[in-house]
């Protein structure tokens, strides 16, 4: 069987889900970037209580030390990129930690 025939079968198989639209991917990326911005706004004591991978923790600490708007924006974009590489369980753990740390438990 040729690969092209197999692709046609996969397209018509109801068990395979279509990939998310570009708009949906952008919404998800924006939500993760905003989550990263909330993490950056935490105090150092609060930040230690959030379960972050080492690379993301270091990026957040760097962002907290940047005062210039352009540099901070680039660092927040980088944090968003790192957040997109996390699996769902890790992002949910971060959201749960932020819910307990932020005033009123809101996100």
C-alpha angles and dihedrals in degrees: 000000000000122000091240091059091050091051090054090052091050092051091056096042109107091207093068114080120219115246116262116271121256090251091053092049089051092050090051092047091049092050091052092047090052089049088053090051089054090051090051090053092060123104117249091256092052092044092059089060094057116089102236129161113248096253092050092046090053092048091051092050090051091050091052089058097049114095100172113095098223095047092045091050091052091049091050089052089053090049088052089053091051090048091054089056092058120095122244094260092056094049091048090051089052091048091049092050091049091050090059095042103045120082111269091009092266130145 
